[in-house]
Structures are given as structure tokens and as C-alpha cells.
Amino acid sequence: MINSLIALPLWALAILLNLWLMGFAFASLWAVRRWVMPRLRVGSDASLIFGAAVMQSVMVLYGLIAALTAVSVWSRHAQVEGIVSSEATAIASLWRDLGGYPQRERDAMRELLRGYTQQIIEEAWPEQRAGRVPRAGVEWLDRFQAQLFAFEPAAESHKILHAQALSAYNRLVEVRRQRLDAVHTGLPGVMWFVLLPGAMGCLLVSLFFPVEDARLQSILVTGLAGFVAMVLFVIISLDRPFQGAMAISADSYQLVRDQLMKRWKPRTECVTRDRRSHGTRPRDFHRCRLPIENALQSTARSHVGLHHADDRSAGLDHLGRPSGRRRLRAVVERLSSFRPPLVLVRASEARPEYLSAVRRMGGPGCGGHRRRCGVRVGGRKARR
């Protein structure tokens, strides 16, 4: 029943509570004045004093319970909202700390952190709105933790930065656990047995006071019912922090994603050197570092060196364009012995033994134009 009330829009919940309590008050007032009050002797002063004392005691006790419950629910809602904001802040701090890492580690960990944030917005939040604890985020954090713990800083500045990143990561894990624990927070069932029937009991007790004018009594009882309905409205709408019309939104995460993560792209560094001669062969050395999707590696993204290569070249000593008039055909080869991995764009398939190293790494592609050739690397088109 409570879940059905929480799922209602605010306007529908307010109307339902007022109709329920006011309708009960009017029906009870009619029944009490018609059948109960004529059979009771409430004209003496002792009866009036005792009735007023009992009614006052009931109102005070119920008002104390309802007021403390409303304050507790509102405080818990604000606390969970602070936890959500703290997690988004921890993500933003960790994102900025990763900016000081070497490029390869930085791009790999930022990609995982961006995926974790995207998972919170698109997957975790709908599950929390449905009252379920999301479980997919732990996989992203495990992969991120493996990357973070694998980094070994050499410079003193990197050691300080790595310590700050570890502290931010620990804070992220802590507030994430608090957020997940808050999914099932709410008032216990026994409290609802006190609040909902107690509201009707307060209204019913107030009717056993002799009032000559029925219209005046109706107005007073209606006002009392509306006030009790307002208190119950606050308690019900704020009871579940992640459910209902007053549920906490994922705006904090979306703000971090829009302001920090969407505008970030893995860095591309290209270095072009002047034409040199190596023996009798001129060489135009062009090297480019591009992000590449590699299913053979555990990291989300890695970086490779991209070179032009001669048909007969066997290593870095013969990199350059062919001396003939033929244009390059896109054949991608990966030399895994180099660090970072080396990718050659060759003029022919003269050395197919290297091609097994790039199986599942993204197929090469070459347009039919004589003057240019392209290689698809990590979803991008690299023109040579």
C-alpha cells in the first residue's frame, strides 16, 4: 500500500490524503452526532474537563510522533542527497587527478571512469527508482582499481599525485556504498500502523466534544483533517529517497559528465620530421600516436605508433615512403615487441606473418583513390 502511495504524483497524493481524512471526518461527524452523542451524558463540567484532557493527550502524543517522523524523514532525505553529491564530487576530483598521469594510463582510466559515470546515469538510477540495488557498477570499479593499482610512479610528483588519486578513489568507494545502502531506507512497517490509523483516531476523538452548531464543528474538523493530511503528505513523499515524485535525481552526475567528460577526447599526438636520407633511400619519417580499440588487451584503450613503411623494411631503420610511383595500400601490421606497440602501414602484403598479431584489432581499409589511403583505427579514419 505504501509503495502505491509513493508512486503517485504529488498532486494526486495530496488530493487522495485530503479526500480520505476529510471524508472520514465528515462521515464520522454525521454518525456521532446522529447516534452516539444523544445517548451520552456530557453536559456536566466533569465530563467536559475529562473529555478535553483525553482529547488533548491524544493530539499531543500523535502530533509528537508525526512531527518527529517528518523531521527524521526530511533529515534522511537531505543526508542521502548529500551522499549523492559527494559521490559526484569524488568522481570529478578523481577525473582531474587522472589528468596528471602519463597519457596511456590516463586515457585508459578516464575511459573506465567515464563508463562508470554513464552506467550510474543510464542503468543504476532507473533500478534505484524501482527500489532495486544496482550491481553493474562494481565491475567498472574493479577494472578501474586494477588499472590504478598497477601504476607504479617513478617521479616524486607522480607519487604525490598517485596518493591523491588513491584517496579520491577510496572516497568514491565509500560514498558509493552509502548510496547503495540508502536504496532500501524507509520507515518500518510498524510506524505506518501508528501514523495512518492514528490520524483517524485523532479525528474521531475530537468529535466527542459537545458543540451546538454542527456547521462550526464541521469546519473545525475539516481544518484538523487537512492539517494531519499535510503532515502525512510530507512523510510519504520524502520517505524513499530514490523513489516517488520527490526522488533524488542524477543531475549531479550529469553535470560532471557534461562539463568534464563529454568535452574530453583521448589525446592524439603527431610528430612529423624533415626528410632524411638513410643510405641511398630518402626517408619521410611520420609518426602518430592514435587511440586504438584492442580486444586483446585488458585496458579500455591503448596507444600505438603509426608509421609509413617500405615493402622490404624489417624495422625502424627503413621506415619511410617507397621510392616507386605506387601509392600506399593500407595493410596494418603490429609489432608487439615495441613499447608502445608499433603499427606499420605497408605498401603491400609482402610480410603477412605480422598480420596475425592484429587479428580482431580492427581491419584495415583503403579507399580506391590513388592519392590517399586510410586505416580505421579505434573507430577513426587515419589518412595517409
For each residue, the residues with C-beta under 8 A, 3 or more apart:
1: 4 5
2: 5 6 192 236 239
3: 6 7 131 243
4: 1 7 8
5: 1 2 8 13 16 236
6: 2 3 236 237 239 240 243 244
7: 3 4 243 244
8: 4 5 12 13 16 244 245
9: 12 13 245
10: 13 14 237 245 246
11: 14 15
12: 8 9 15 16
13: 5 8 9 10 16 17 233 236 237 245
14: 10 11 17 18 229 233
15: 11 12 18 19
16: 5 8 12 13 19 20
17: 13 14 20 21 229 232 233 236
18: 14 15 21 22 225 226 229
19: 15 16 22 23
20: 16 17 23 24 229
21: 17 18 24 25 199 200 203 225 226 228 229
22: 18 19 25 26 222 225 226 229
23: 19 20 26 27
24: 20 21 27 28 200 203 225
25: 21 22 28 29 203 207 221 222 224 225
26: 22 23 29 30 218 221 222
27: 23 24 30 31
28: 24 25 31 32 203 204 207
29: 25 26 32 33 207 214 217 218 221
30: 26 27 33 34
31: 27 28 34 35 36
32: 28 29 35 36 37 207 208
33: 29 30 36 37 207 214 217
34: 30 31 38
35: 31 32 38 39
36: 31 32 33 39 40 208
37: 32 33 40 42 208 210
38: 34 35
39: 35 36
40: 36 37 208
41: 44 47
42: 37 47 48 51 208 210
43: 47 210
44: 41 47 48
45: 48 49
46: 49 50
47: 41 42 43 44 50 51
48: 42 44 45 51 52 209 210
49: 45 46 52 53
50: 46 47 53 54
51: 42 47 48 54 55 208 209
52: 48 49 55 56 209
53: 49 50 56 57
54: 50 51 57 58 205
55: 51 52 58 59 205 206 208 209
56: 52 53 59 60
57: 53 54 60 61
58: 54 55 61 62 201 202 205
59: 55 56 62 63 202 205 206
60: 56 57 63 64
61: 57 58 64 65
62: 58 59 65 66 198 199 201 202
63: 59 60 66 67
64: 60 61 67 68
65: 61 62 68 69 194 195 198
66: 62 63 69 70 195 198 199 228 231 232 235
67: 63 64 70 71 231
68: 64 65 71 72
69: 65 66 72 73 187 191 195 235
70: 66 67 73 74 231 234 235 238
71: 67 68 74 75
72: 68 69 75 76
73: 69 70 76 77 187 234 235 238 239
74: 70 71 77 78 234 238
75: 71 72 78 79
76: 72 73 79 80 185 241
77: 73 74 80 81 238 241 246 248
78: 74 75 81 82
79: 75 76 82 83
80: 76 77 83 84 179 182 185 241 242 248
81: 77 78 84 85 241 248
82: 78 79 85 86
83: 79 80 86 87 175 178 179 182
84: 80 81 87 88 179 248 250 252
85: 81 82 88 89 252
86: 82 83 89 90 171 175
87: 83 84 90 91 172 175 176 179 252 253
88: 84 85 91 92 252 253 255 256
89: 85 86 92 93 252
90: 86 87 93 94 168 171 172 175
91: 87 88 94 95 113 116 117 172 253 256
92: 88 89 95 96 256 260
93: 89 90 96 97 168 171
94: 90 91 97 98 113 165 168 169 172
95: 91 92 98 99 110 113 256 260 261
96: 92 93 99 260
97: 93 94 100 161 164 165 168
98: 94 95 101 106 109 110 113 165
99: 95 96 106
100: 97 106 157 158 161
101: 98 105 106 109 151 158 161 165
102: 105 106
103: 106 107 267 269 289 303
104: 107 108 302 303 340
105: 101 102 108 109 147 151
106: 98 99 100 101 102 103 109 110
107: 103 104 110 111 266 267 291 301 303
108: 104 105 111 112 147 299 300 301 302
109: 98 101 105 106 112 113 144 147 148
110: 95 98 106 107 113 114 261 264
111: 107 108 114 115 266 300 301
112: 108 109 115 116 140 143 144 147 300
113: 91 94 95 98 109 110 116 117 144 261
114: 110 111 117 118 257 261 264
115: 111 112 118 119 140 300
116: 91 112 113 119 120 137 140 141 144
117: 91 113 114 120 121 253 256 257 261
118: 114 115 121 122 257
119: 115 116 122 123 124 136 137 140
120: 116 117 123 124 125 137 250 253
121: 117 118 124 125 250 253 254 257
122: 118 119 125 126
123: 119 120 126 127 134 136
124: 119 120 121 127 128 134 136 137
125: 120 121 122 128 129 242 249 250
126: 122 123 129 130
127: 123 124 130 132 133 134
128: 124 125 131 132 133 134 183 242 243
129: 125 126 242 243 247
130: 126 127 243
131: 3 128 183 184 240 242 243
132: 127 128 183
133: 127 128 180 183 184
134: 123 124 127 128 137 180
135: 138
136: 119 123 124 139 140
137: 116 119 120 124 134 140 141 176
138: 135 141 142
139: 136 142 143
140: 112 115 116 119 136 137 143 144
141: 116 137 138 144 145 172 173 176
142: 138 139 145 146
143: 112 139 140 146 147 298 300
144: 109 112 113 116 140 141 147 148 169
145: 141 142 148 149 169
146: 142 143 149 150 298
147: 105 108 109 112 143 144 150 151 299
148: 109 144 145 151 165 166 169
149: 145 146
150: 146 147
151: 101 105 147 148 162
152:
153: 158 159 161 162
154: 158
155: 158 159
156: 159 160
157: 100 160 161
158: 100 101 153 154 155 161 162
159: 153 155 156 162 163
160: 156 157 163 164
161: 97 100 101 153 157 158 164 165
162: 151 153 158 159 165 166
163: 159 160 166 167
164: 97 160 161 167 168
165: 94 97 98 101 148 161 162 168 169
166: 148 162 163 169 170
167: 163 164 170 171
168: 90 93 94 97 164 165 171 172
169: 94 144 145 148 165 166 172 173
170: 166 167 173 174
171: 86 90 93 167 168 174 175
172: 87 90 91 94 141 168 169 175 176
173: 141 169 170 176 177
174: 170 171 177 178
175: 83 86 87 90 171 172 178 179
176: 87 137 141 172 173 179 180
177: 173 174 180 181
178: 83 174 175 181 182
179: 80 83 84 87 175 176 182 183
180: 133 134 176 177 183
181: 177 178 184 185
182: 80 83 178 179 185 241 242
183: 128 131 132 133 179 180 242
184: 131 133 181
185: 76 80 181 182 240 241
186: 239 240
187: 69 73 191 192 235 239
188: 191
189: 192 193
190: 193 194
191: 69 187 188 194 195
192: 2 187 189 195 196
193: 189 190 196 197
194: 65 190 191 197 198
195: 65 66 69 191 192 198 199 232 235
196: 192 193 199 200 232
197: 193 194 200 201
198: 62 65 66 194 195 201 202
199: 21 62 66 195 196 202 203 228 229 232
200: 21 24 196 197 203 204
201: 58 62 197 198 204 205
202: 58 59 62 198 199 205 206 224 228
203: 21 24 25 28 199 200 206 207 221 224 225 228
204: 28 200 201 207
205: 54 55 58 59 201 202 208
206: 55 59 202 203 209 220 221 224
207: 25 28 29 32 33 203 204 217 221
208: 32 36 37 40 42 51 55 205
209: 48 51 52 55 206
210: 37 42 43 48
211: 214 216 217 220
212:
213: 216 217
214: 29 33 211 217 218
215: 218 219
216: 211 213 219 220
217: 29 33 207 211 213 214 220 221
218: 26 29 214 215 221 222
219: 215 216 222 223
220: 206 211 216 217 223 224
221: 25 26 29 203 206 207 217 218 224 225
222: 22 25 26 218 219 225 226
223: 219 220 226 227
224: 25 202 203 206 220 221 227 228
225: 18 21 22 24 25 203 221 222 228 229
226: 18 21 22 222 223 229 230
227: 223 224 230 231
228: 21 66 199 202 203 224 225 231 232
229: 14 17 18 20 21 22 199 225 226 232 233
230: 226 227 233 234
231: 66 67 70 227 228 234 235
232: 17 66 195 196 199 228 229 235 236
233: 13 14 17 229 230 236 237
234: 70 73 74 230 231 237 238
235: 66 69 70 73 187 195 231 232 238 239
236: 2 5 6 13 17 232 233 239 244
237: 6 10 13 233 234 244 245 246
238: 70 73 74 77 234 235 241 246
239: 2 6 73 186 187 235 236 244
240: 6 131 185 186 243 244 247
241: 76 77 80 81 182 185 238 247 248
242: 80 125 128 129 131 182 183 247 248
243: 3 6 7 128 129 130 131 240 247
244: 6 7 8 236 237 239 240 247
245: 8 9 10 13 237
246: 10 77 237 238
247: 129 240 241 242 243 244
248: 77 80 81 84 241 242
249: 125
250: 84 120 121 125 253 254
251: 254 255
252: 84 85 87 88 89 255 256
253: 87 88 91 117 120 121 250 256 257
254: 121 250 251 257 258
255: 88 251 252 258 259
256: 88 91 92 95 117 252 253 259 260 261
257: 114 117 118 121 253 254 260 261 262
258: 254 255 261 262
259: 255 256 262 263
260: 92 95 96 256 257 263 264
261: 95 110 113 114 117 256 257 258 264
262: 257 258 259
263: 259 260
264: 110 114 260 261
265:
266: 107 111 291 301
267: 103 107
268: 288 289 290 291
269: 103 288 289
270: 286 287 288 289
271: 286 287 288
272: 285 286 287
273: 276 285 286 287
274:
275: 282 283 284
276: 273 282 283 285
277: 280 281 282 283
278: 281 283 317 318 320
279:
280: 277
281: 277 278 310 318 320 323
282: 275 276 277 320 323
283: 275 276 277 278 318 319 320 321
284: 275 308 320 321
285: 272 273 276 307 319 320
286: 270 271 272 273 307 308 384
287: 270 271 272 273 305 306 307
288: 268 269 270 271 305 306 382
289: 103 268 269 270 303 304 305 306 340
290: 268 303 304 306 377 378 380 382
291: 107 266 268 301 302 303 377 378 380
292: 301 302 303 304 343 361 362 377 378
293: 301 361 362 378 379
294: 297 299 302 361 362
295: 360 361
296: 360 361
297: 294 302
298: 143 146
299: 108 147 294 302
300: 108 111 112 115 143
301: 107 108 111 266 291 292 293 378
302: 104 108 291 292 294 297 299 340 341
303: 103 104 107 289 290 291 292 340
304: 289 290 292 334 340 341 342 343 377
305: 287 288 289 338 340 341 342 343
306: 287 288 289 290 343 345 375 377 382
307: 285 286 287 316 319 342 343 344 345
308: 284 286 319 320 321 328 344 345 384
309: 313 318 319 320 333 344 345 346 347
310: 281 313 318 319 320 321 322 346 347
311: 322 346 347 348 350
312: 318 350
313: 309 310 317 318 319 320 344 346
314: 317 318
315: 318
316: 307 319 342
317: 278 313 314
318: 278 281 283 309 310 312 313 314 315
319: 283 285 307 308 309 310 313 316 344
320: 278 281 282 283 284 285 308 309 310 313
321: 283 284 308 310 328
322: 310 311 326 328 347
323: 281 282
324:
325:
326: 322 347
327: 370 371 372 373
328: 308 321 322 345 346 347 373 384
329: 346 347 348 366 373
330: 345 364 365 366 373 374 375 384
331: 345 346 347 348 349 355 364
332: 343 344 345 355 358 361 362 363 364 375 377
333: 309 343 344 346 351 354 355 357 358
334: 304 341 342 343 354 357 358 361
335: 338 341 342 343 344 354 357
336: 341 357
337:
338: 305 335 341 342
339:
340: 104 289 302 303 304 305
341: 302 304 305 334 335 336 338
342: 304 305 307 316 334 335 338
343: 292 304 305 306 307 332 333 334 335 358 377
344: 307 308 309 313 319 332 333 335 354
345: 306 307 308 309 328 330 331 332 373 375 384
346: 309 310 311 313 328 329 331 333 349 350 351
347: 309 310 311 322 326 328 329 331
348: 311 329 331
349: 331 346 352 355
350: 311 312 346
351: 333 346 354
352: 349 355
353: 356
354: 333 334 335 344 351 357 358
355: 331 332 333 349 352 358 359
356: 353 359
357: 333 334 335 336 354
358: 332 333 334 343 354 355 361 362
359: 355 356
360: 295 296
361: 292 293 294 295 296 332 334 358
362: 292 293 294 332 358 376 377 378
363: 332 376
364: 330 331 332 375 376
365: 330 374 375 376
366: 329 330 373 374 375
367: 372 373 374
368:
369: 372 373
370: 327
371: 327
372: 327 367 369 383 384
373: 327 328 329 330 345 366 367 369 383 384
374: 330 365 366 367 381 382 383 384
375: 306 330 332 345 364 365 366 381 382 384
376: 362 363 364 365 379 380 381 382
377: 290 291 292 304 306 332 343 362 380 382
378: 290 291 292 293 301 362
379: 293 376
380: 290 291 376 377
381: 374 375 376
382: 288 290 306 374 375 376 377
383: 372 373 374
384: 286 308 328 330 345 372 373 374 375
